[in-house]
C-alpha cells in the first residue's frame, strides 16, 4: 500500500496504528456473513451442524478476505478524512 495518494498527497496512515479500528469494521462484515449464511443454510437444510457452519463460513470468509480487508480500511479512513472531490480539483497536500 502506498504511504500517500500519488495524485493529491493525502497520507493513508495519519498516525501509527490508525487501522486498528478497521478490525472492528472487518469483524462486523464477518458477523454479517456468518448470519446470512446461517439463515440460508437453515432454510435450505433445516438442520445445520457446527461442522457445516464452520466449513461454509471459513470458505466464504477466506474467499472474500481481500475484499473485506480493503473495504474495512476504506470505511475506517472515511470516518476521519473528508472526501474533497476528484484529486485533480484539490491542491496537493504537504507530505510528512
C-alpha positions as CSV (number, residue, x, y, z in Angstrom):
1,X,0.0,0.0,0.0
2,X,1.3,3.5,-0.8
3,X,2.2,5.8,2.1
4,X,0.2,8.6,0.4
5,X,-2.0,9.2,-2.6
6,X,0.1,9.7,-5.7
7,X,-2.3,12.3,-7.0
8,X,-3.2,14.6,-4.0
9,X,-0.6,13.6,-1.4
10,X,-3.1,12.6,1.3
11,X,-1.4,10.3,3.7
12,X,-3.1,6.9,4.1
13,X,-1.9,6.3,7.7
14,X,-2.4,9.5,9.6
15,X,-0.9,8.0,12.8
16,X,0.7,4.8,13.9
17,X,-1.8,2.1,14.4
18,X,-4.6,4.0,12.7
19,X,-6.1,1.0,11.1
20,X,-6.7,-1.0,14.3
21,X,-10.2,0.3,14.3
22,X,-10.7,-1.3,10.8
23,X,-10.5,-4.6,12.6
24,X,-13.9,-3.8,14.2
25,X,-15.4,-3.0,10.8
26,X,-14.0,-6.2,9.4
27,X,-15.5,-8.1,12.4
28,X,-18.9,-6.6,11.6
29,X,-18.7,-7.7,8.0
30,X,-17.7,-11.3,9.1
31,X,-20.5,-11.5,11.6
32,X,-23.0,-10.3,8.9
33,X,-21.6,-13.0,6.6
34,X,-22.0,-15.6,9.3
35,X,-25.6,-14.6,10.0
36,X,-26.6,-14.5,6.3
37,X,-25.1,-18.0,5.6
38,X,-26.6,-19.4,8.8
39,X,-30.0,-18.2,7.7
40,X,-29.5,-19.6,4.2
41,X,-28.3,-23.0,5.4
42,X,-31.1,-23.2,7.9
43,X,-33.8,-22.6,5.3
44,X,-32.2,-24.9,2.7
45,X,-31.3,-27.8,5.0
46,X,-33.4,-27.5,8.1
47,X,-30.7,-28.7,10.5
48,X,-27.3,-27.0,10.4
49,X,-24.4,-28.7,12.2
50,X,-21.5,-26.8,13.7
51,X,-19.1,-28.5,11.2
52,X,-21.2,-27.4,8.2
53,X,-21.4,-23.8,9.5
54,X,-17.6,-23.7,10.2
55,X,-16.8,-25.1,6.7
56,X,-19.1,-22.7,4.8
57,X,-18.1,-19.6,6.8
58,X,-14.4,-20.5,6.5
59,X,-14.6,-20.9,2.8
60,X,-16.7,-17.7,2.2
61,X,-14.7,-15.5,4.6
62,X,-11.3,-16.7,3.2
63,X,-12.6,-16.2,-0.3
64,X,-13.7,-12.6,0.4
65,X,-10.8,-11.7,2.6
66,X,-9.0,-9.4,0.2
67,X,-12.3,-7.5,-0.5
68,X,-13.2,-7.3,3.2
69,X,-9.7,-6.2,4.2
70,X,-9.7,-3.3,1.7
71,X,-13.3,-2.3,2.2
72,X,-12.9,-2.2,6.0
73,X,-9.9,0.1,5.7
74,X,-11.7,2.4,3.2
75,X,-14.7,2.7,5.5
76,X,-12.5,3.4,8.5
77,X,-10.5,6.1,6.9
78,X,-13.7,7.7,5.6
79,X,-14.8,8.2,9.2
80,X,-11.9,10.6,9.8
81,X,-10.9,12.1,6.5
82,X,-13.5,14.0,4.5
83,X,-13.8,13.4,0.7
84,X,-12.9,16.7,-1.1
85,X,-13.7,15.7,-4.6
86,X,-11.6,14.5,-7.5
87,X,-7.8,14.7,-6.9
88,X,-7.4,16.9,-10.0
89,X,-9.6,19.6,-8.4
90,X,-7.9,19.9,-4.9
91,X,-4.5,21.2,-4.0
92,X,-1.7,18.7,-3.3
93,X,-1.2,18.2,0.4
94,X,2.2,18.5,2.0
95,X,3.9,15.2,2.6
96,X,5.1,14.4,6.1
